[in-house]
Amino acid sequence: MSRPYRSRYTARAAPTPTQDVTKDLQQAVKRFTPSTTTTGAIKISDVEAVASYSWLDEPSPTILVPDCPAVWIDDEPERVPADTGRMFVDQNSARMGASHSPLAPMFAAIQDLGKTEKLRGLDLVTDRNSLRKLLRWATRAGGLKDFRIDIEVARGTVLFTRTEEEDSEVFDGFRGFGQEYLKHATAPMPGSEMATGHHRIITMSLGGIQVMVRFTVDACTMGPDAEDEEEDGDEDEDEEDTLTAAFSSLTTNARQFPGLTIQHSASRTIVPQSTLIELKTRASHKALDWEETYPQLYLSQTPYLYLAKHDRGAFRPAEKYDVAGRDLRPYAEQAEVGMVQLRDALLQILGSAREEGEGVGLSLVCQGEDLALYRRKEGTGRAVGKDILAMFQFRKK
């Protein structure tokens, strides 16, 4: 669920259409076919939290690092108004604008937290959204729409940049109650009152493919200081974290990332993965599409889903689901089979991108059910930029 705009959001990040899926493409270099594998299963493993950040509602691009998602409150709202205003589709792209990479805040947060070593050995860096689109294509699931993912290669690591038709959209007519419910059912941590969207970065193994994934988080069950141990368990970093926390709330320009400002949160720890919540709302007469929803949760290893049902904005207490629970096991098994097909698709795509080499702008385009890798005209598309590519220079060719 995306956060809505707030009133101080300036025209700099006004909704601007991104490129059409076929804009500035040259010849197709590879066409892909879905895997025919219908047996086996893949469990995502080796999940590790790397970094997190929240966008702040400032006139220029500013992120709060590491930050905490909004915290679920026990006093749930009984009634909320309908959603109005503007909603982000891709907040990273909207905030950074056309002249900067939407991946910049992700890498800036990783660098600021001293986690650049986590880039070693990666096969893929991506948003969860791109994996969901590819999963729909690979499994021929419903809801498949045309999409485009811009691609570059950095010392063997393939970087996916999400592209959308528009980075934000205005609520035109009635669009539900989800945004308002989210605001009323959660509370920001002190210092995060101006946050408009929380992002988390994890690494994981998807059938042997080493993936770094960025995704949004709606809420968590507790704040970052509720547990004594850190997410990554690095005990030898306690002294360094204490010193770093002494400089919290300072505002700095992100090294290597012009145009992006970093503010430091009071806590330099990341909330445990086990506390994350995905929040969804539905009219009481509408069922949740678990076949679409479960893979979303699985790809980010989000452990809880809270489903709030309503009758014209009058809400019942949220139904709370443990994603790993017995009741959802059939959907888990289906998702694990889908991971086999996604893994097979990614192996094809990564191999083809690496064959094209570094310094070549590529785009993965799905039209209808056809998926192909194209070269882009030089200087077009959502280029990653030299600042991000430089972070992979430790990789051996």
Secondary structure, 3 states (H helix, E strand, C coil): CCCECCCCCCHHHCCCECCCCCCCEEEEEEEECCCCCCCCCCCCEEEEEEEEEEEECCCCCEEEECCCCCEECCCCCCECCCCCCEEECCHHHHHHCCCCCCCHHHHHHHHHCCCHHHHCCCCEEEEHHHHHHHHHHHHCCCCCCCEEEEEEEECCEEEEEECCCECEEECCCCCCCHHHHHHHHEECCCCCCCEEEEEEEEEEEECCEEEEEEEEECEECCCCCCCCCCCCCCHHHHHHHHHHHHCCCCEEECCCCCCCEEEECCCCCCCCHHHEEEEEEEECCCCCCHHHHHHHHHHHCCCEEEEEEEECCEECCCEEEECCCHHHHHHHHHHHHHHHHHHHHHHHHHHHHHHHCCCCCEEEEEECCEEEEEEECCCCCCCCCHHHHHHHCCCCC
